[in-house]
Amino acid sequence: MTARRAYLLGPVLALALLPSNLVAAAVPLLMAEWEAGAAAIGWVFSAYQVGYLIGVVFLLPLTDRVRTGLVITGCAVVTSAAFVAFPLLAHDVWSAVALRVLAGLGLAGIYLPGVRVVAGAVPAHRRGFAVGAYVSSFYLGTAVSLWLTGALLPHLGWRGAGLGMGVLAVLAIPIAWFATQSSGPPPGGRSRLDLTVVRVPGVLRVILGYTGHSWELYVSRGWLAAYLAAVMAAQGLDRTAATSAGSQWAALMSGLGTVGVWFGGWLSDRLGRARTALGVAVLSGLISLAFGFLGPGPWPILLGVGLLYGLAVSADSAIYSTAVTELVPPHRLGSAQALQALCGFGATVVAPVAAGAVLDLGLGWPGVFILAGVVGLGLAGALVPLARLPGKKLAGILQ
């Protein structure tokens, strides 16, 4: 498969994710309409990750035996259908949860299988950059989702906004089909999860680092828009106006992840995967510890730190995904990616709910972001032994 065609999977991923942040953008409206608490809405957000986890157990190992393009195209159908149905059929917390589970299951067969295709289409010395470019589409899709939802809410309500973005997500299907027509045959491995892949040197440490990154990212992704909306409301805006403005500012901050993930992948081609990932994790973790205290202060400071936060919290994402493709032989890569996703996205299920519980307990926004930073920094410590290896010499351990 040519690199040019593989890069078309970036637009596929961005389109599939376009409706994904409807819930995060509309938190105050959903809580009021469904008379739900913060933790309950956290479950609606996290249901997407639950579906993803269910999907990775079966779909990622399947790519060791079934043509990856077939999996990606089929899952584009599933996730776009679920997002079209969401504004039509979601009328309370549990109906919303069911549809978000289905959408997340579809994403499982698009995201990391796409990493596999892109990583296999480029040489090693450009792999971090190429995977970073692909993963940046994840951040672009979610950021545009936040911004577009915020822009549409005052005019169409959350249901109209969700339906419009769901229809646009359907465009991912024909692009996925075209992009993967020339993908190679499967490597002939198992089609079920192989847990022994964690014995490959370096794999467990990379997965732990990815888990900390995912926890921190999804506390931010789940609650950043609501945090900024609360700041706007404290400045005198009504609920709808504050929700709309908070979503759009959060989209701007999160949108810098598109640049951050590309830059992190590029830097890891030069400094080494583990060393770059550790440095990025320390920076974003320290910002998390302080970010929740900035709400009552001057808006320019909150905005400036938020933009840096959006850049840093994303910059190590592609590094972990690239590293796994380099550590594990092709016939076991599906299982390795499944374990990476199980641990990383398992954290994303718990993180928004835990953050919502922090709010329900009255610990406020500082508590939410401290929770993000402490877990992220703690799990990044697993990378220290790998980062200490001399130079880029992680051959056989990490490129």
C-alpha positions as CSV (number, residue, x, y, z in Angstrom):
1,M,0.0,0.0,0.0
2,T,1.4,3.4,-0.9
3,A,1.9,6.1,1.7
4,R,-0.2,8.5,-0.3
5,R,-3.2,6.3,-0.1
6,A,-2.5,5.5,3.5
7,Y,-2.7,9.2,4.4
8,L,-6.3,9.2,3.3
9,L,-7.1,7.4,6.5
10,G,-6.5,10.7,8.3
11,P,-9.7,12.3,6.8
12,V,-11.5,9.0,7.5
13,L,-10.6,9.3,11.2
14,A,-11.4,13.0,11.5
15,L,-14.9,12.5,9.9
16,A,-15.7,9.5,12.1
17,L,-14.9,11.6,15.1
18,L,-16.7,14.7,14.1
19,P,-19.8,14.1,16.2
20,S,-17.9,12.6,19.1
21,N,-17.7,15.6,21.4
22,L,-21.4,16.5,21.2
23,V,-21.8,15.3,24.8
24,A,-18.8,17.2,26.1
25,A,-19.9,20.4,24.4
26,A,-23.5,20.2,25.6
27,V,-22.9,19.1,29.2
28,P,-25.0,21.9,30.9
29,L,-27.9,21.4,28.5
30,L,-28.0,17.6,28.8
31,M,-27.8,17.8,32.6
32,A,-30.8,20.1,32.7
33,E,-32.9,18.2,30.1
34,W,-32.3,14.8,31.6
35,E,-32.1,16.0,35.2
36,A,-28.8,14.2,35.6
37,G,-25.8,14.7,37.9
38,A,-22.3,15.3,36.8
39,A,-21.2,11.7,37.4
40,A,-24.2,10.4,35.3
41,I,-23.2,12.6,32.4
42,G,-19.7,11.4,32.8
43,W,-21.0,7.9,32.1
44,V,-22.6,9.1,28.9
45,F,-19.3,10.6,27.8
46,S,-17.4,7.4,28.9
47,A,-19.8,5.1,27.2
48,Y,-18.0,5.9,24.0
49,Q,-14.8,4.5,25.5
50,V,-16.6,1.5,26.9
51,G,-17.7,0.6,23.3
52,Y,-14.2,1.2,22.2
53,L,-12.9,-1.3,24.8
54,I,-15.4,-3.9,23.7
55,G,-14.4,-3.4,20.1
56,V,-10.6,-3.7,20.6
57,V,-10.9,-7.1,22.4
58,F,-12.3,-8.6,19.2
59,L,-11.5,-6.2,16.3
60,L,-7.8,-5.5,16.8
61,P,-6.6,-9.1,17.1
62,L,-8.8,-9.8,14.1
63,T,-6.5,-7.6,12.0
64,D,-3.8,-10.2,12.4
65,R,-5.9,-12.5,10.3
66,V,-8.4,-10.4,8.3
67,R,-7.6,-7.7,5.8
68,T,-7.3,-4.4,7.8
69,G,-9.1,-2.4,5.2
70,L,-12.2,-4.6,5.5
71,V,-12.3,-3.9,9.3
72,I,-11.8,-0.2,8.9
73,T,-14.5,0.2,6.3
74,G,-17.1,-1.9,8.2
75,C,-16.5,0.0,11.4
76,A,-16.9,3.4,9.6
77,V,-20.4,2.2,8.8
78,V,-21.1,1.3,12.4
79,T,-19.9,4.4,14.0
80,S,-21.5,6.8,11.6
81,A,-24.9,5.0,11.9
82,A,-24.7,5.3,15.7
83,F,-23.9,9.0,15.5
84,V,-26.8,9.7,13.1
85,A,-29.1,7.8,15.5
86,F,-28.0,9.6,18.7
87,P,-29.9,12.9,18.3
88,L,-33.0,10.9,17.1
89,L,-33.1,8.2,19.8
90,A,-31.3,9.5,22.9
91,H,-33.9,10.7,25.4
92,D,-32.3,9.9,28.7
93,V,-28.9,8.9,30.2
94,W,-29.2,5.2,29.4
95,S,-30.4,5.4,25.8
96,A,-27.6,7.9,25.3
97,V,-25.1,5.4,26.8
98,A,-26.3,2.6,24.5
99,L,-25.8,4.6,21.4
100,R,-22.4,6.0,22.5
101,V,-21.2,2.4,23.2
102,L,-22.1,1.5,19.6
103,A,-20.3,4.5,18.2
104,G,-17.2,3.7,20.3
105,L,-17.2,0.1,19.1
106,G,-17.0,1.4,15.5
107,L,-14.1,3.7,16.4
108,A,-12.1,0.7,17.7
109,G,-11.9,-0.7,14.2
110,I,-10.8,2.6,12.6
111,Y,-8.2,4.3,14.9
112,L,-5.4,1.8,15.8
113,P,-5.9,-0.4,12.6
114,G,-5.2,2.9,10.8
115,V,-2.0,3.4,12.8
116,R,-1.0,-0.1,11.7
117,V,-1.6,0.7,8.0
118,V,0.2,4.0,8.1
119,A,3.2,2.7,10.1
120,G,3.6,-0.2,7.6
121,A,3.5,2.2,4.6
122,V,6.5,4.3,5.5
123,P,10.2,3.7,6.4
124,A,11.3,3.7,10.1
125,H,13.1,7.0,10.0
126,R,9.9,8.8,9.0
127,R,7.5,6.6,11.0
128,G,7.0,8.9,14.0
129,F,6.2,11.8,11.7
130,A,3.8,9.8,9.5
131,V,1.9,8.3,12.5
132,G,1.9,11.7,14.1
133,A,0.2,13.2,11.0
134,Y,-2.4,10.4,11.1
135,V,-3.1,10.7,14.8
136,S,-3.3,14.5,14.5
137,S,-6.5,13.8,12.6
138,F,-7.9,12.4,15.9
139,Y,-7.3,15.7,17.6
140,L,-8.5,17.7,14.6
141,G,-11.8,15.7,14.4
142,T,-12.5,16.1,18.2
143,A,-11.5,19.8,18.2
144,V,-13.7,20.6,15.2
145,S,-16.5,18.6,16.9
146,L,-16.3,20.9,20.0
147,W,-16.1,24.0,17.9
148,L,-18.9,23.1,15.5
149,T,-21.2,21.9,18.3
150,G,-20.7,25.2,20.1
151,A,-21.4,27.2,16.9
152,L,-24.5,25.2,16.1
153,L,-26.1,25.0,19.6
154,P,-27.7,28.4,19.7
155,H,-29.3,27.9,16.3
156,L,-30.2,24.2,16.1
157,G,-30.0,22.9,19.7
158,W,-28.0,19.9,20.6
159,R,-30.2,17.5,18.6
160,G,-29.9,19.5,15.4
161,A,-26.2,19.9,15.8
162,G,-25.7,16.2,16.5
163,L,-27.7,15.2,13.4
164,G,-25.9,17.5,11.1
165,M,-22.5,16.2,12.2
166,G,-23.7,12.6,12.1
167,V,-24.6,13.0,8.5
168,L,-21.2,14.5,7.7
169,A,-19.6,11.5,9.4
170,V,-21.2,9.2,6.8
171,L,-18.6,10.5,4.3
172,A,-16.0,8.5,6.1
173,I,-17.3,5.3,4.6
174,P,-16.5,5.8,0.8
175,I,-13.1,7.4,1.7
176,A,-12.2,4.4,3.9
177,W,-13.2,2.0,1.2
178,F,-11.0,3.8,-1.4
179,A,-8.1,4.3,0.9
180,T,-7.8,0.6,1.8
181,Q,-8.4,-1.1,-1.5
182,S,-4.7,-1.8,-2.0
183,S,-3.9,-2.8,1.6
184,G,-1.9,-6.0,1.8
185,P,-3.0,-9.4,3.0
186,P,-3.1,-10.1,6.8
187,P,0.1,-11.5,8.3
188,G,-1.6,-14.8,9.2
189,G,-1.4,-14.5,13.0
190,R,-4.1,-15.4,15.6
191,S,-7.5,-13.8,15.4
192,R,-7.9,-13.7,19.2
193,L,-6.2,-11.7,22.0
194,D,-2.7,-13.0,22.9
195,L,-1.8,-11.7,26.4
196,T,1.7,-13.0,26.3
197,V,2.7,-10.1,24.0
198,V,3.4,-8.0,27.2
199,R,6.5,-10.1,27.7
200,V,8.1,-8.4,24.7
201,P,10.8,-6.1,26.2
202,G,9.5,-2.5,26.6
203,V,5.9,-3.2,25.7
204,L,4.5,-3.0,29.2
205,R,6.3,0.2,30.0
206,V,5.1,1.9,26.8
207,I,1.5,0.7,27.6
208,L,1.7,2.2,31.1
209,G,2.9,5.5,29.8
210,Y,0.1,5.5,27.2
211,T,-2.4,4.8,30.0
212,G,-1.3,7.8,32.0
213,H,-1.5,10.0,28.8
214,S,-5.0,8.7,28.1
215,W,-6.2,9.4,31.7
216,E,-5.0,13.0,31.6
217,L,-6.2,13.6,28.1
218,Y,-9.8,12.4,28.8
219,V,-10.2,14.3,32.1
220,S,-9.4,17.3,30.0
221,R,-11.5,16.2,27.0
222,G,-14.5,15.4,29.1
223,W,-14.6,18.5,31.3
224,L,-12.6,21.3,29.7
225,A,-15.6,22.7,27.8
226,A,-17.7,22.6,31.0
227,Y,-14.9,24.3,33.0
228,L,-14.6,27.1,30.6
229,A,-18.4,27.4,30.4
230,A,-18.4,27.8,34.2
231,V,-15.8,30.5,33.9
232,M,-18.0,32.3,31.3
233,A,-21.1,31.9,33.5
234,A,-19.3,33.4,36.4
235,Q,-18.7,36.4,34.2
236,G,-22.4,36.9,33.6
237,L,-23.3,34.8,30.5
238,D,-26.5,32.8,30.5
239,R,-26.4,29.0,30.3
240,T,-26.7,28.6,26.5
241,A,-24.3,31.4,25.7
242,A,-21.7,30.2,28.3
243,T,-22.0,26.6,27.0
244,S,-21.5,27.7,23.4
245,A,-18.6,30.0,24.2
246,G,-17.0,27.4,26.5
247,S,-17.2,24.8,23.7
248,Q,-15.6,27.0,21.2
249,W,-12.7,28.1,23.4
250,A,-12.2,24.4,24.4
251,A,-12.1,23.6,20.7
252,L,-9.3,26.1,20.2
253,M,-7.2,24.7,23.0
254,S,-7.8,21.1,22.1
255,G,-7.3,21.9,18.4
256,L,-3.6,22.7,19.2
257,G,-3.3,19.0,19.8
258,T,-3.4,18.6,16.0
259,V,0.0,20.4,16.0
260,G,1.2,18.9,19.2
261,V,0.8,15.2,18.2
262,W,2.5,15.9,14.9
263,F,5.4,17.7,16.5
264,G,5.8,15.0,19.2
265,G,6.0,12.3,16.6
266,W,8.6,14.3,14.5
267,L,10.7,15.0,17.6
268,S,10.7,11.3,18.6
269,D,12.2,10.5,15.2
270,R,15.2,12.6,16.3
271,L,15.5,12.2,20.1
272,G,14.0,8.7,20.6
273,R,10.5,7.6,21.5
274,A,10.8,7.1,25.3
275,R,12.8,10.2,26.0
276,T,10.4,12.4,24.1
277,A,7.3,10.9,25.6
278,L,8.7,11.3,29.1
279,G,9.5,15.0,28.6
280,V,6.1,15.7,27.2
281,A,4.3,13.8,30.0
282,V,6.1,15.8,32.7
283,L,5.2,19.1,31.0
284,S,1.5,18.3,30.6
285,G,1.3,16.8,34.1
286,L,2.7,20.0,35.7
287,I,0.2,22.1,33.8
288,S,-2.6,19.9,34.9
289,L,-1.7,20.4,38.6
290,A,-2.1,24.2,38.2
291,F,-4.8,24.6,35.5
292,G,-7.9,24.3,37.7
293,F,-6.8,27.2,39.9
294,L,-6.8,29.7,37.0
295,G,-10.5,30.1,36.5
296,P,-11.0,33.1,38.9
297,G,-7.9,34.8,37.5
298,P,-7.4,37.0,34.5
299,W,-8.8,35.5,31.3
300,P,-5.6,36.0,29.2
301,I,-3.6,33.9,31.6
302,L,-6.2,31.1,31.6
303,L,-6.3,31.2,27.8
304,G,-2.5,31.2,27.4
305,V,-2.0,28.3,29.7
306,G,-4.9,26.5,28.2
307,L,-3.4,26.8,24.7
308,L,-0.1,25.4,26.0
309,Y,-2.0,22.6,27.8
310,G,-3.8,21.6,24.6
311,L,-0.4,21.4,22.8
312,A,1.3,19.4,25.5
313,V,-1.4,17.0,26.6
314,S,-1.5,15.6,23.0
315,A,2.1,15.6,22.0
316,D,3.0,12.1,23.2
317,S,0.0,10.3,21.7
318,A,1.5,9.2,18.4
319,I,4.8,8.3,20.1
320,Y,3.2,5.4,22.1
321,S,1.3,4.2,19.1
322,T,4.4,4.2,16.9
323,A,6.5,2.5,19.5
324,V,4.2,-0.4,19.8
325,T,4.3,-1.0,16.0
326,E,8.1,-1.1,16.3
327,L,8.4,-3.3,19.3
328,V,6.1,-6.2,18.2
329,P,6.4,-8.6,15.2
330,P,3.7,-8.1,12.6
331,H,1.8,-11.4,13.4
332,R,1.3,-10.3,17.0
333,L,0.7,-6.5,16.5
334,G,-3.1,-6.7,16.6
335,S,-2.9,-8.2,20.1
336,A,-0.3,-5.6,21.2
337,Q,-2.5,-2.8,20.0
338,A,-5.5,-4.4,21.7
339,L,-3.7,-4.4,25.0
340,Q,-2.6,-0.9,24.5
341,A,-6.1,0.2,23.8
342,L,-7.6,-1.8,26.7
343,C,-5.3,-0.2,29.2
344,G,-5.3,3.3,27.6
345,F,-9.0,3.5,26.8
346,G,-9.9,1.7,30.0
347,A,-8.4,4.7,31.7
348,T,-10.5,7.0,29.5
349,V,-13.7,5.2,30.7
350,V,-12.9,5.8,34.4
351,A,-11.3,9.3,34.1
352,P,-14.3,11.4,33.1
353,V,-16.5,9.7,35.7
354,A,-13.9,10.1,38.4
355,A,-13.6,13.8,37.5
356,G,-17.4,14.2,37.7
357,A,-17.4,12.5,41.1
358,V,-14.7,15.0,42.2
359,L,-17.2,17.8,41.3
360,D,-20.1,16.1,43.0
361,L,-18.0,15.9,46.1
362,G,-17.5,19.6,46.1
363,L,-13.7,19.6,45.3
364,G,-14.2,22.0,42.4
365,W,-12.2,22.5,39.2
366,P,-8.8,22.4,40.9
367,G,-9.6,18.9,42.1
368,V,-10.5,17.8,38.6
369,F,-7.3,18.8,37.0
370,I,-5.1,17.7,39.9
371,L,-6.6,14.2,39.5
372,A,-5.5,14.4,35.8
373,G,-2.0,15.4,36.6
374,V,-1.2,13.1,39.4
375,V,-2.2,10.0,37.5
376,G,-0.5,11.1,34.3
377,L,2.8,11.9,36.1
378,G,2.7,8.7,38.1
379,L,2.3,6.4,35.1
380,A,4.9,8.3,33.0
381,G,7.5,7.1,35.6
382,A,7.4,3.7,33.8
383,L,9.3,5.3,30.9
384,V,12.3,6.4,33.0
385,P,14.4,3.2,32.4
386,L,13.8,3.4,28.7
387,A,14.6,7.1,28.5
388,R,17.9,6.5,30.2
389,L,19.2,4.2,27.5
390,P,22.0,5.9,25.5
391,G,21.1,8.1,22.6
392,K,18.4,6.6,20.3
393,K,19.8,3.2,20.9
394,L,16.7,1.3,21.8
395,A,17.1,-1.1,18.9
396,G,15.2,-4.2,19.8
397,I,13.6,-2.2,22.7
398,L,12.4,1.0,21.2
399,Q,13.4,2.9,18.0
